[in-house]
Amino acid sequence: MDKKALAFAEDAVAAIGERDGPRARTCIAQACELEPAMNRLADTVYLACSELETKGEVSTATWNILGESVGTGELFGVVEAHRTS
């Protein structure tokens, strides 16, 4: 996996935890440009951003899906570190 793409994906997850939807969208778009395999994660990031816009928070279910979409690797720890629900 491209290291820059991974860094952008980590930033996207962190932005979700900080309730910054626009930053999360920008970061995940940059990650997908470098690593098309991030598309599944992108779908979940966009779902989380949509919840932030409509509800002001990310649901537990969406955090769970986010964790599932990254698997057990390095990104899973990032998801758990930034989980807000």
QUIBEL-V986173 format. One record per run of one state. SS is the DSSP state (H for helix, E for strand, L for the rest). FROM is the first residue (numbers start at 0). TO is the last residue. If there is no record, write none. Layout:
BEGIN
ss->{SS	SS}
from->{FROM	FROM}
to->{TO	TO}
END
This chain:
BEGIN
ss->{L	H	L	H	L	H	L	H	L	H	L}
from->{0	2	17	20	34	35	55	59	70	73	82}
to->{1	16	19	33	34	54	58	69	72	81	84}
END
